[in-house]
């Protein structure tokens, strides 16, 4: 019995479209990370880039459960003494709304070179428009499908 090894160039390109205003942030980020890694496919290979491309629209309106809208914060350290910056989620929504989803997905991906390549396949847009209509992304209505 032989184990088959699927190469990245042997898989077809898939594109998915998520509307951030219709999904809870954490659950959506977990599913996006799974799709970027290719774990939703039977041909999953951990050492190959076999995942899909994901487009997220309406990133300025993520759905947060509980008190996360008031409490959640994102720390950032400059590397210098006393260089800790803590941004609230409201501040991040105003300045860089796409970063909220990118950070959530990045923290769920592998911390390797392959993980950085996977993250480059994530396209996040603050509004309802995106320039990837030519790729015909499949709209994900409910999570788990």
C-alpha positions in Angstrom: 0.0 0.0 0.0 1.4 3.4 -1.0 0.6 6.8 0.5 -0.3 9.3 -2.1 1.3 12.8 -1.9 -0.7 15.5 -3.7 1.4 18.4 -5.0 0.2 22.0 -4.8 0.1 22.4 -8.6 -2.2 19.3 -8.9 -5.0 20.9 -7.1 -7.5 23.3 -8.6 -7.9 26.9 -7.6 -10.9 27.6 -5.4 -12.3 30.9 -4.3 -14.7 31.6 -1.4 -16.5 34.8 -0.4 -17.4 35.6 3.2 -19.6 38.4 4.4 -18.2 39.5 7.8 -21.5 41.2 8.7 -23.3 37.8 8.5 -20.9 35.6 10.6 -19.5 35.7 14.1 -15.8 36.8 14.0 -14.1 33.8 15.7 -16.2 31.1 14.0 -15.6 32.7 10.6 -11.9 33.1 11.2 -11.6 29.4 12.3 -13.3 28.3 9.1 -11.3 30.6 6.9 -8.0 29.3 8.5 -9.2 25.7 7.7 -9.9 26.6 4.1 -6.6 28.4 3.7 -4.7 25.4 4.9 -6.8 23.0 2.7 -8.0 20.9 5.7 -11.5 20.8 4.2 -10.3 18.7 1.2 -9.6 15.0 1.1 -6.3 15.8 -0.6 -4.9 17.7 2.4 -1.1 17.6 2.6 0.5 19.5 5.5 3.7 20.4 3.7 2.0 21.8 0.5 0.1 24.9 -0.2 -3.2 23.3 -1.3 -5.7 25.6 0.3 -8.2 28.0 -1.3 -8.3 31.8 -1.8 -10.7 33.6 0.5 -12.3 37.0 0.0 -13.9 38.7 3.0 -16.2 41.7 2.5 -17.8 44.1 5.0 -14.9 43.8 7.3 -15.9 47.0 9.0 -19.0 45.4 10.5 -17.8 42.1 12.2 -20.3 40.4 14.4 -18.9 40.1 18.0 -20.6 38.0 20.7 -20.9 39.0 24.3 -19.1 42.0 25.6 -16.2 41.8 23.1 -17.2 45.1 21.5 -16.4 46.9 24.8 -13.6 44.7 26.2 -11.5 43.3 23.4 -8.1 44.9 22.8 -5.2 44.2 20.5 -1.7 44.7 22.1 1.2 45.7 19.9 4.8 46.0 21.0 7.3 48.2 19.3 10.4 46.4 20.6 11.6 49.4 22.7 11.2 49.7 26.5 7.8 51.1 27.3 6.7 50.5 23.7 3.5 48.6 24.4 0.5 50.0 22.5 -3.0 48.6 23.2 -5.6 49.4 20.6 -9.3 48.8 21.4 -11.5 47.1 18.8 -13.4 50.3 18.2 -10.2 52.2 17.4 -9.1 49.4 15.0 -12.5 49.5 13.3 -12.2 53.2 12.6 -8.5 53.2 11.5 -7.9 49.7 9.8 -11.1 47.6 9.8 -9.5 44.9 7.6 -6.8 44.2 10.3 -9.4 42.7 12.8 -10.1 39.7 10.5 -6.5 39.4 9.3 -5.2 39.2 12.9 -7.9 36.6 13.9 -7.0 34.4 10.9 -3.3 34.8 11.2 -3.3 33.6 14.8 -5.0 30.4 13.7 -2.5 29.6 10.9 0.9 27.9 11.3 3.7 30.2 12.3 5.9 29.1 9.4 6.8 30.3 5.9 4.0 28.2 4.6 1.6 30.0 7.0 2.7 33.3 5.6 1.9 32.1 2.1 -1.5 30.9 3.2 -2.2 34.3 4.7 -1.3 36.0 1.4 -4.3 34.2 -0.1 -6.7 36.0 2.2 -8.2 39.2 0.7 -10.1 41.5 3.1 -12.1 44.5 2.1 -14.0 47.0 4.4 -16.9 47.6 2.0 -19.2 45.3 0.0 -17.2 45.6 -3.2 -14.2 43.6 -4.2 -12.1 43.3 -7.4 -12.2 39.4 -7.5 -15.5 38.9 -9.4 -13.6 37.4 -12.4 -12.5 34.4 -10.2 -16.2 33.7 -9.4 -15.9 33.1 -5.7 -18.4 30.8 -4.0 -20.5 32.7 -1.4 -20.5 31.0 2.0 -23.9 31.6 3.5 -23.7 29.5 6.6 -20.7 28.2 8.4 -19.8 24.6 8.1 -20.7 24.3 4.4 
